[in-house]
Amino acid sequence: MSEAAQLDPEDRKIITLARSVRARNSVPEGAAVRDETGRTYAAGTVALDSLKLSALQTAVAMAVASGATSLEAAAVVTAAESASEEDRAAVRDLGGAGTPVLLAGPDGTLRATLDA
């Protein structure tokens, strides 16, 4: 059975949220995270003159600002081949090194599951 076929429904949900943000906002990446209580936070890339954050960094920041103390999972929808070290570090800071980072293509197909 493929990795995508084994995907938990809650993990599918955060990939769908990430994909939706990417499409709705016409940004290079969309991301979503799920905190320790099951709440989700979705965000797109932030590219202002004075502030540049990846979608995953923005989603982690939203979770922290909302009082999350840990993460269960993270997802990023991107054309890139992998999640950057900076993105994985943001997830690791809140969720720990074993937090899964689901990497999906623009069509929402899971390409890899990385450790934060």
C-alpha positions in Angstrom: 0.0 0.0 0.0 1.4 3.4 -0.9 2.3 6.1 1.7 -0.6 8.3 0.4 -3.1 5.5 0.7 -2.1 5.0 4.4 -2.5 8.7 5.2 -4.5 9.4 8.3 -7.7 11.5 7.6 -6.4 14.3 9.9 -3.2 14.4 7.9 -5.2 14.6 4.6 -7.1 17.5 6.2 -3.9 19.6 6.8 -2.7 18.9 3.3 -6.0 20.0 1.9 -6.0 23.1 4.0 -2.4 23.9 2.8 -3.4 23.4 -0.8 -6.4 25.6 -0.4 -4.4 28.5 1.0 -1.8 28.2 -1.7 -4.5 28.3 -4.4 -6.7 31.0 -2.8 -3.8 33.4 -2.1 -1.8 32.6 -5.3 1.4 32.1 -3.3 4.3 29.7 -3.9 3.6 27.6 -0.8 0.7 26.8 1.4 1.1 25.1 4.8 -0.9 23.9 7.7 -0.1 22.6 11.2 -2.1 20.6 13.8 -1.5 21.4 17.4 -1.7 19.1 20.5 -5.4 19.7 20.8 -6.2 19.0 17.2 -6.6 22.7 16.2 -5.3 23.5 12.8 -3.6 26.7 11.5 -3.2 27.3 7.7 -1.1 30.0 6.1 0.6 31.0 2.9 4.0 32.5 2.1 4.4 36.1 3.4 6.5 38.3 1.1 6.5 41.9 2.3 9.3 44.3 1.9 9.9 44.2 5.7 8.9 40.6 6.4 9.6 37.4 4.6 8.3 34.1 6.0 7.7 30.7 4.4 4.2 29.3 4.6 5.3 26.7 7.2 7.0 29.4 9.4 3.8 31.5 9.2 1.6 28.5 10.2 3.9 27.7 13.1 3.8 31.3 14.2 0.0 31.4 14.1 -0.1 28.3 16.3 2.3 29.8 18.8 0.4 33.1 18.8 -2.8 31.2 19.5 -1.4 29.4 22.5 -0.3 26.0 21.1 2.4 24.3 23.1 3.2 21.4 20.7 2.5 20.2 17.2 1.2 16.8 16.1 2.0 17.3 12.4 2.7 19.8 9.7 2.1 19.9 6.0 3.5 22.0 3.2 2.2 22.1 -0.4 5.0 23.3 -2.7 6.7 22.8 -6.1 10.0 22.5 -4.2 11.6 19.1 -3.8 11.9 19.3 0.0 11.1 21.4 3.0 13.9 23.8 3.9 16.0 23.4 7.0 14.5 26.6 8.4 11.0 25.3 7.9 11.8 22.0 9.6 13.5 23.9 12.4 10.4 26.0 13.1 8.3 22.8 13.3 11.0 21.1 15.5 11.0 24.1 17.9 7.4 23.7 18.7 6.7 20.0 18.0 10.0 18.3 18.6 12.4 16.4 16.2 9.9 13.6 15.5 7.1 15.7 14.3 6.1 14.6 10.8 6.3 17.2 8.0 4.2 16.1 5.1 5.5 17.3 1.8 2.9 17.5 -1.0 3.0 18.7 -4.5 0.8 21.5 -5.9 -1.8 18.8 -6.8 -2.0 17.7 -3.1 -0.2 14.4 -3.7 2.0 13.4 -0.8 5.6 13.1 -2.0 7.4 12.5 1.3 7.1 12.5 5.0 10.1 14.1 6.7 11.1 14.4 10.3 11.2 17.9 11.6 
